[in-house]
């Protein structure tokens, strides 16, 4: 992988951190949400003798539409929303799971960014490029502007000022 560049391993680090984020979101959001919905579904089935009523829709009971119908439209549509009044606590629990998942994801993304920047800086220090072996000079004045003359003056200056003899 050396010919792909020094920064190429950062891609694999990024993928690793994304896998960790998905695992974290699964633990923080998807598993609790599935448990909450399974419990509510079981309660509805137990109440109705093992099956849903004709006008009950399992998804509609826990959707944004149910909240809007209850809060905004003042229960304009009554069919299929009879169970909503008892499900407000569940909806608020689902909202809390969503909020917690967003907060955890934000904190993890901040952590991931810091780690990737640190690894990028480390890779930059360890990788040698042609610019690492260049000397920048400003307002340089030479007695002789030929390549040999400039090289000779630069070598003399580095030896006098910095004690560098092998350049």
Secondary structure in CASP SS format (residue, H / E / C, confidence):
PFRMAT SS
TARGET T0000
AUTHOR 0000-0000-0000
METHOD secondary structure of the structure
MODEL  1
X C 1.00
X H 1.00
X H 1.00
X H 1.00
X C 1.00
X C 1.00
X C 1.00
X H 1.00
X H 1.00
X H 1.00
X H 1.00
X H 1.00
X H 1.00
X H 1.00
X H 1.00
X H 1.00
X H 1.00
X H 1.00
X H 1.00
X H 1.00
X H 1.00
X H 1.00
X H 1.00
X H 1.00
X H 1.00
X H 1.00
X H 1.00
X H 1.00
X H 1.00
X H 1.00
X H 1.00
X H 1.00
X H 1.00
X H 1.00
X H 1.00
X H 1.00
X H 1.00
X H 1.00
X H 1.00
X H 1.00
X H 1.00
X H 1.00
X H 1.00
X H 1.00
X H 1.00
X H 1.00
X H 1.00
X C 1.00
X C 1.00
X C 1.00
X C 1.00
X C 1.00
X C 1.00
X C 1.00
X C 1.00
X C 1.00
X C 1.00
X C 1.00
X C 1.00
X H 1.00
X H 1.00
X H 1.00
X C 1.00
X H 1.00
X H 1.00
X H 1.00
X H 1.00
X H 1.00
X H 1.00
X H 1.00
X H 1.00
X C 1.00
X C 1.00
X C 1.00
X C 1.00
X C 1.00
X C 1.00
X C 1.00
X C 1.00
X C 1.00
X C 1.00
X C 1.00
X C 1.00
X H 1.00
X H 1.00
X H 1.00
X H 1.00
X H 1.00
X H 1.00
X H 1.00
X H 1.00
X H 1.00
X H 1.00
X H 1.00
X H 1.00
X H 1.00
X H 1.00
X H 1.00
X H 1.00
X H 1.00
X H 1.00
X H 1.00
X H 1.00
X H 1.00
X H 1.00
X H 1.00
X H 1.00
X H 1.00
X H 1.00
X H 1.00
X H 1.00
X H 1.00
X H 1.00
X H 1.00
X H 1.00
X H 1.00
X H 1.00
X H 1.00
X H 1.00
X H 1.00
X H 1.00
X H 1.00
X H 1.00
X H 1.00
X H 1.00
X H 1.00
X C 1.00
X C 1.00
X C 1.00
X H 1.00
X H 1.00
X H 1.00
X H 1.00
X C 1.00
X C 1.00
X C 1.00
X C 1.00
X C 1.00
X C 1.00
X C 1.00
X C 1.00
X C 1.00
X C 1.00
X C 1.00
X C 1.00
X C 1.00
X H 1.00
X H 1.00
X H 1.00
X H 1.00
X H 1.00
X H 1.00
X H 1.00
X H 1.00
X H 1.00
X H 1.00
X H 1.00
X H 1.00
X H 1.00
X H 1.00
X H 1.00
X H 1.00
X C 1.00
X C 1.00
X C 1.00
X C 1.00
X C 1.00
END
